[in-house]
Amino acid sequence: MSIEEPLRKTEQEIMPDRINKIKTVEGYDIYPYFNLGDHKIFSGVTSLCDYIIKHQTVAIDGYAGVYWDRLISAITNEFQLRGVKMNLVDFSNALKSEEEIIGLTAPFMGQEDSVWGNKTTLTLRDYFVEDFLKSTLPNKDVAVNILVGPGATLAGWAAKVIYVDMPKNELQHRMSAGSICNLGMCTPQEQMEMYKRFYFIDWVILNEHKKQLCSLIDVFVDAQWEGPINWAFGDDVRDGLTKMSNTVFRARPWFAPGAWGGQWMKKHMPQLDQNEVNYAWSFELIVPENGIVFQSSGLLLEVSFDLLMFTQHENILGRHAEKFGMEFPIRFDFLDTFDGGNLSIQCHPSLDYIQKQFGETITQDETYYILDCKENARVYLGFQEDIKEDDFRKVLEESNQDGIEIDIEKYVQVHQAKKHDLFLIPNRTIHSAGAQNLVLEISATPYIFTFKMYDWLRLDLNGKPRPINIEHAFKNLDFSRKGAQVQQELIAKPTVIAQGDGYTCYHLPTHQDHFYDVHRLDFDASVAVETNGVCHVLMLVEGESISVTTANGSSMIFQYAETFVIPAAAGSYTIVNQSNQQAKVIKAFLK
């Protein structure tokens, strides 16, 4: 397809391709990176073509969302300038017709008006004409043979493998602009359908293909920029992933505005674009969405976090690796409602429901940790004692059909929110974060299965109604979570489980349905922690900065509100407070 402006729809800048372009600030850093060693990352199509000429035959595979036409043009132009005779085959020619692909994927797309589909069981090979795969062969009469496009390695060439990756945030900015298409599609679809096809089909297929390929990739290319590319050798990237899996690291967070979004992150994260209307979410650690960034001699290269799981899941998850496989099960994200609005009144599906309806393996068991709030901040959680299911459903349906405002507090409890409170939201629980909160959502990894029942009659940022899902919600709501039971069972009551000189460890017990637990470490100077074969996800929730040193001697510094990961294989680590006030660090881990 031809690409027209705008190439990406967002107020946020693209991640710089080198560190000297990053605006340095004090405090939270939106561009964390892991050092790969000197001279391990290279820049530009010219140097990549040097590699291609050296090896003569290459298959350039990769992800959806890449501007493949631009990459093909850049490579072609480079070889023409050099006078090198080349055979370049665009692998998209091997795809089945769009009509065939739509028919193939239809069973996984759900109802036309639904935001959800069902996770596909298709493979990438299903998208291609088998005869074309077998008949696509290198030309022996030219100096260079290149097969390029998603799935190129399926042709089975005896070739060096170059893999072109694309961060999920940039892919979605391009999707919003209509400058890319789904896998096998010729024109962009309506945005909800496009995202649904990506989430339930394209990403599933391409991630599985990447998993099968990851140990065979000779070159990784980061193609998130409109012009330049950065690349590194596969062995160097895999070596970096191995080192990362034995020590402390951060994923690269990304940020999105929303109908209820607030202003806290704008104020506290100065690298963020201040022209964005608000920031509703921060994807601190949602592994299907995040990337990890390597740095070498000033150049940056991002690969998807799942690549770390594909290659090092046993080091990362330790004794839980067998249970969760290559899925990273804990997520951290921010919900910012400071000077914003309430989230929708909502619930999440039961484990059985999410497995049967949507093909997920685990469900959205959540908690709300109040990182910051104003005096009037509140959390909606659990039903009032006198809730009547039929009456509640009737007012919700009338509101949805006729635009009638609901006095939601007649049905749903409201709780005062205070800093460091932990509200427990196991699946099937009615809840919402009220305005004037900065919520750290500590949750299980699935992240789009929210059944909205009431959304305060507001429109989304594009002026359209947000989908309401009363039918799904009432197949899942637990109406026994009401009255005094809510205060007893759904609000964590911290207890001291360890104490020393200037140090206290609090247990913030989660619900029995949660497969993860939460501790908070309060300390004046330092604290030493053992992983005991379990992965830890942490955040500095009070204090200015800390240093973290793992058993192998690796060390990183983290600022207030930054999320970091200690893999199980790290063994142990020491946190040192680098500010004059007491530090508080939240630690989530699998039970």
KEGU-470747 format. One record per residue (C-alpha): residue number from 1; x, y, z. Coordinates in pm, whole numbers, plus 50000, padded with zeros to 5 digits. Example, Ala and Ser with C-alpha at 12.3 -4.5 7.8 and 13.67 -1.06 7.14 Angstrom:
2
pos,x,y,z
1,51230,49550,50780
2,51367,49894,50714
END
This chain:
591
pos,x,y,z
1,50000,50000,50000
2,50112,50358,49951
3,50181,50548,50272
4,50030,50894,50316
5,50072,51145,50597
6,50026,51128,50885
7,50237,50819,50940
8,50150,50803,51309
9,49864,50955,51509
10,49987,51076,51847
11,50123,51384,52019
12,50404,51174,52166
13,50749,51170,52013
14,50902,50851,51883
15,51179,50699,52096
16,51514,50846,51984
17,51748,50611,51797
18,52050,50720,52003
19,52100,50838,52359
20,52238,51182,52273
21,51891,51270,52138
22,51717,51191,52467
23,51616,51490,52675
24,51786,51440,53011
25,51573,51516,53316
26,51575,51444,53685
27,51334,51177,53802
28,51134,50921,53608
29,51298,50811,53282
30,51070,50695,53000
31,51366,50552,52801
32,51541,50294,53024
33,51801,50077,52854
34,52030,49782,52922
35,52395,49800,52816
36,52490,49550,52547
37,52861,49633,52536
38,53054,49856,52297
39,53008,49849,51920
40,52730,49590,51926
41,52461,49802,51756
42,52487,49942,51403
43,52297,50217,51227
44,52150,50249,50880
45,52054,50054,50569
46,52403,50105,50424
47,52572,49896,50695
48,52294,49637,50675
49,52355,49607,50300
50,52725,49549,50372
51,52614,49248,50576
52,52378,49129,50301
53,52649,49149,50032
54,52886,48951,50253
55,52636,48668,50292
56,52470,48695,49947
57,52142,48519,50033
58,51915,48652,50310
59,51557,48612,50427
60,51425,48932,50585
61,51135,48825,50806
62,50955,49036,51065
63,50651,49178,51236
64,50334,49354,51131
65,50337,49734,51125
66,50677,49767,50955
67,50686,50001,50655
68,50798,49716,50433
69,50769,49919,50111
70,51009,50179,50250
71,51258,49917,50364
72,51247,49744,50026
73,51298,50077,49846
74,51591,50171,50070
75,51767,49837,50011
76,51697,49845,49638
77,51831,50200,49606
78,52146,50113,49799
79,52228,49818,49571
80,52150,50020,49259
81,52394,50290,49376
82,52658,50021,49421
83,52584,49861,49086
84,52514,49527,49253
85,52289,49288,49061
86,52014,49178,49296
87,51711,48948,49302
88,51464,49085,49558
89,51141,48891,49609
90,50857,49060,49799
91,50717,48772,50005
92,50376,48939,50032
93,50317,48806,49679
94,50295,48458,49835
95,50000,48555,50056
96,49656,48416,49993
97,49398,48666,49869
98,49246,48911,50115
99,48909,48741,50065
100,49060,48401,50154
101,49232,48543,50463
102,48912,48710,50584
103,48735,48375,50550
104,49019,48195,50725
105,49021,48436,51021
106,48644,48491,51053
107,48595,48225,51326
108,48829,48421,51555
109,48688,48771,51499
110,48385,48741,51728
111,48066,48936,51667
112,48092,49232,51434
113,47994,49486,51701
114,48206,49329,51976
115,48546,49456,52086
116,48658,49095,52149
117,48738,48797,51936
118,48891,48463,52028
119,49262,48385,52030
120,49344,48216,51700
121,49475,47865,51646
122,49602,47952,51297
123,49971,47957,51209
124,50154,48200,50985
125,50194,47929,50722
126,49814,47918,50686
127,49830,48267,50530
128,50043,48160,50235
129,49994,47972,49909
130,50192,47652,49959
131,50290,47621,49590
132,50444,47970,49602
133,50647,47880,49910
134,50793,47578,49732
135,50860,47756,49401
136,51032,48064,49546
137,51403,47996,49495
138,51719,48209,49487
139,51854,48319,49147
140,52204,48177,49094
141,52288,48439,48829
142,52289,48742,49061
143,52520,48861,49339
144,52253,48902,49605
145,51922,48724,49672
146,51676,48876,49919
147,51338,48738,50023
148,51157,49002,50228
149,50835,49027,50430
150,50660,48866,50728
151,50699,48489,50702
152,50991,48503,50456
153,51173,48222,50636
154,50883,47986,50559
155,51020,47949,50205
156,51303,47745,50354
157,51593,47918,50182
158,51944,47832,50300
159,51989,48194,50402
160,52094,48426,50678
161,51787,48535,50876
162,51725,48905,50936
163,51429,48983,51163
164,51263,49327,51157
165,51078,49405,51480
166,50821,49673,51562
167,50728,49798,51914
168,50358,49767,51998
169,50318,50133,52089
170,50451,50253,51753
171,50248,49990,51572
172,49934,50125,51738
173,50023,50488,51660
174,50057,50382,51295
175,49731,50188,51319
176,49553,50499,51451
177,49684,50697,51155
178,49570,50430,50908
179,49923,50405,50767
180,49951,50027,50813
181,49729,49724,50754
182,49667,49396,50927
183,49855,49090,50812
184,49736,48998,50461
185,49505,49298,50432
186,49544,49551,50148
187,49362,49845,50308
188,49325,49956,50672
189,49004,49848,50843
190,48794,50044,51090
191,49003,50094,51402
192,48818,49862,51641
193,48818,49580,51386
194,49184,49647,51309
195,49288,49626,51672
196,49076,49316,51730
197,49238,49144,51432
198,49584,49241,51560
199,49519,49127,51919
200,49339,48798,51860
201,49498,48689,51533
202,49799,48874,51388
203,49997,48916,51710
204,49925,48559,51820
205,50044,48418,51486
206,50348,48644,51455
207,50454,48592,51817
208,50444,48216,51773
209,50647,48250,51452
210,50900,48470,51632
211,50924,48215,51913
212,51005,47938,51665
213,51260,48161,51491
214,51430,48342,51779
215,51729,48108,51818
216,51794,48115,51441
217,51791,48492,51384
218,52126,48623,51261
219,52037,48994,51269
220,51773,49187,51465
221,51651,49514,51309
222,51459,49786,51497
223,51238,49961,51242
224,51028,50189,51463
225,51168,50507,51307
226,51037,50650,50980
227,51383,50682,50828
228,51679,50522,51007
229,51711,50166,51130
230,51936,50023,51401
231,52045,49660,51401
232,52253,49407,51593
233,52376,49053,51549
234,52150,48781,51686
235,52420,48629,51904
236,52486,48965,52072
237,52115,49023,52138
238,52071,48672,52279
239,52380,48722,52496
240,52225,49047,52624
241,51899,48866,52703
242,52091,48602,52898
243,52268,48868,53104
244,51942,49052,53159
245,51774,48735,53285
246,52028,48710,53568
247,52012,49065,53699
248,51792,49371,53745
249,51631,49555,53450
250,51343,49777,53338
251,51110,49739,53042
252,51038,50049,52833
253,50706,50195,52949
254,50463,50363,52716
255,50165,50587,52770
256,49817,50642,52630
257,49546,50905,52673
258,49188,50811,52755
259,48839,50942,52825
260,48899,50957,53201
261,49274,51036,53187
262,49451,51269,53426
263,49749,51501,53465
264,49971,51334,53729
265,50202,51162,53483
266,50244,51479,53277
267,50360,51660,53589
268,50587,51388,53728
269,50731,51251,53402
270,50872,51558,53224
271,50997,51363,52918
272,50634,51300,52823
273,50486,51523,52553
274,50299,51797,52735
275,50071,51857,52434
276,49888,51528,52486
277,49538,51597,52623
278,49595,51363,52919
279,49757,51034,53011
280,49517,50765,53128
281,49747,50461,53124
282,50112,50383,53162
283,50208,50040,53035
284,50480,49997,53297
285,50507,49621,53261
286,50245,49457,53043
287,50465,49203,52874
288,50257,49153,52556
289,50290,49529,52500
290,50634,49632,52628
291,50974,49631,52468
292,51321,49617,52618
293,51589,49854,52492
294,51958,49778,52448
295,52227,50044,52427
296,52569,50017,52265
297,52811,50302,52193
298,52522,50549,52208
299,52287,50361,51971
300,51955,50215,52088
301,51781,49896,51975
302,51443,49779,52101
303,51317,49421,52093
304,50989,49288,52230
305,50982,49171,52592
306,50841,48838,52482
307,51175,48765,52314
308,51325,48758,52665
309,51056,48511,52772
310,51102,48295,52461
311,51473,48254,52536
312,51504,48292,52916
313,51169,48214,53079
314,51324,47966,53324
315,51573,48226,53449
316,51298,48487,53472
317,51025,48282,53642
318,51232,48025,53832
319,51014,47769,54006
320,50700,47909,53836
321,50836,47858,53483
322,50670,47520,53443
323,50328,47658,53539
324,50331,47978,53331
325,50565,47873,53050
326,50666,48171,52838
327,50389,48398,52967
328,50497,48666,53213
329,50202,48660,53455
330,50230,48986,53656
331,50157,49332,53518
332,50216,49681,53655
333,50039,49980,53504
334,49930,50326,53611
335,49573,50454,53599
336,49591,50834,53619
337,49270,51012,53718
338,49432,51322,53875
339,49211,51612,53759
340,49049,51355,53532
341,48738,51139,53565
342,48617,50814,53713
343,48689,50489,53533
344,48382,50302,53413
345,48193,50081,53659
346,48325,49744,53547
347,48419,49384,53619
348,48646,49120,53467
349,48568,48765,53356
350,48603,48447,53556
351,48888,48215,53464
352,48651,47967,53301
353,48478,48243,53102
354,48795,48404,52967
355,48930,48064,52866
356,48615,47949,52685
357,48506,48281,52535
358,48837,48443,52443
359,49104,48172,52447
360,49314,48329,52725
361,49489,48109,52982
362,49470,48338,53289
363,49222,48609,53381
364,49233,48968,53508
365,49268,48937,53883
366,49361,49290,53987
367,49458,49511,54278
368,49464,49890,54308
369,49764,50024,54501
370,49717,50396,54569
371,50052,50553,54483
372,49919,50907,54518
373,49582,51076,54561
374,49405,51395,54659
375,49197,51427,54977
376,48866,51350,54804
377,48991,51045,54610
378,48770,50737,54617
379,48752,50380,54492
380,48430,50203,54394
381,48443,49841,54511
382,48178,49577,54588
383,47800,49598,54610
384,47581,49760,54872
385,47426,49511,55117
386,47075,49551,54973
387,47175,49500,54606
388,46909,49335,54389
389,47047,49188,54069
390,46736,49249,53853
391,46696,49611,53969
392,47061,49688,53903
393,47047,49539,53555
394,46730,49733,53473
395,46881,50074,53563
396,47199,49993,53369
397,47005,49898,53057
398,46781,50205,53081
399,47087,50426,53121
400,47256,50268,52821
401,46948,50291,52599
402,46812,50632,52704
403,47117,50819,52835
404,46984,50832,53193
405,47231,50919,53467
406,47258,50663,53749
407,47311,50729,54118
408,47567,50449,54119
409,47631,50473,54494
410,47285,50323,54559
411,47427,49999,54420
412,47807,50012,54451
413,48012,50087,54761
414,48251,50383,54771
415,48569,50382,54980
416,48798,50666,55075
417,49138,50619,54907
418,49460,50694,55096
419,49822,50666,54987
420,49955,50309,55010
421,49610,50148,55041
422,49569,49821,54849
423,49221,49738,54717
424,49168,49376,54607
425,48976,49308,54286
426,48956,48936,54210
427,48775,48849,53889
428,48395,48899,53889
429,48418,49193,54135
430,48244,49521,54053
431,48486,49814,54079
432,48618,50145,53947
433,48891,50393,54033
434,48746,50733,54111
435,48891,51068,54009
436,49195,51220,54185
437,49393,50895,54208
438,49723,50775,54071
439,49662,50400,54088
440,49938,50146,54049
441,49744,49852,53915
442,49919,49531,54024
443,49746,49260,53829
444,49753,48940,53632
445,49873,48998,53277
446,49554,48998,53058
447,49456,49359,53010
448,49171,49423,52761
449,48889,49215,52911
450,48696,49487,53091
451,48317,49455,53097
452,48188,49812,53132
453,47841,49853,53280
454,47823,50228,53334
455,48054,50493,53190
456,47904,50815,53325
457,47738,50891,52986
458,48062,51026,52840
459,48221,50989,52498
460,48571,50870,52410
461,48845,51105,52286
462,48710,51070,51930
463,48361,51177,52035
464,48213,50829,52014
465,48033,50627,52285
466,48251,50371,52459
467,48122,50012,52433
468,47903,49895,52723
469,47904,49522,52799
470,47614,49453,53034
471,47546,49104,52894
472,47905,48985,52949
473,47919,49152,53290
474,47607,48981,53425
475,47741,48641,53323
476,48035,48709,53555
477,47938,48940,53842
478,47966,48796,54192
479,47675,48951,54383
480,47793,48794,54709
481,48075,49050,54726
482,47866,49305,54912
483,47810,49478,55243
484,48054,49430,55530
485,48228,49144,55347
486,48386,49397,55110
487,48570,49579,55388
488,48677,49247,55540
489,48793,49064,55227
490,48866,49318,54954
491,49080,49578,55131
492,49426,49454,55233
493,49519,49489,55598
494,49899,49521,55625
495,50084,49315,55883
496,50451,49330,55982
497,50632,49008,55882
498,50995,49118,55930
499,51168,49400,56110
500,51522,49516,56172
501,51727,49828,56234
502,51559,50096,56019
503,51371,49834,55816
504,51018,49692,55814
505,50862,49444,55571
506,50482,49460,55549
507,50264,49190,55400
508,49972,49337,55205
509,49776,49014,55167
510,49592,48961,54841
511,49269,48766,54789
512,49274,48387,54782
513,49189,48404,54409
514,49504,48605,54333
515,49804,48395,54228
516,50042,48675,54328
517,50115,48844,54659
518,50242,49186,54767
519,50501,49306,55020
520,50613,49660,55098
521,50968,49726,55213
522,51008,50041,55426
523,51369,50127,55507
524,51597,50414,55597
525,51931,50295,55459
526,51928,49957,55284
527,51762,49617,55267
528,51883,49278,55138
529,51634,49044,54969
530,51650,48682,54851
531,51452,48579,54543
532,51411,48220,54667
533,51362,48106,54309
534,51080,48355,54240
535,51063,48659,54010
536,51004,48994,54182
537,50842,49301,54024
538,50911,49619,54221
539,50853,49993,54228
540,50981,50277,54443
541,50654,50418,54582
542,50802,50668,54826
543,51140,50837,54822
544,51347,50996,54547
545,51578,50720,54424
546,51735,50386,54510
547,52019,50174,54380
548,51967,49802,54329
549,52263,49560,54314
550,52218,49191,54236
551,52436,48901,54349
552,52646,48912,54030
553,52748,49272,54106
554,52530,49442,53844
555,52372,49764,53963
556,52105,50009,53845
557,51952,50326,53988
558,51574,50373,53995
559,51370,50686,54050
560,51034,50737,54217
561,50750,50546,54042
562,50981,50344,53814
563,50903,49971,53776
564,51186,49719,53770
565,51221,49341,53753
566,51444,49104,53950
567,51448,48763,53774
568,51438,48451,53989
569,51789,48361,53866
570,51934,48680,54017
571,51937,48497,54351
572,51955,48800,54579
573,51974,49179,54567
574,52041,49478,54788
575,51840,49802,54772
576,52011,50118,54896
577,51815,50434,54971
578,51972,50733,54795
579,51754,51005,54947
580,51724,51162,55291
581,51368,51041,55351
582,51254,50687,55420
583,51214,50473,55107
584,50915,50251,55041
585,50932,49980,54774
586,50640,49764,54661
587,50727,49405,54568
588,50486,49174,54382
589,50565,48808,54332
590,50396,48478,54250
591,50263,48278,54542
END
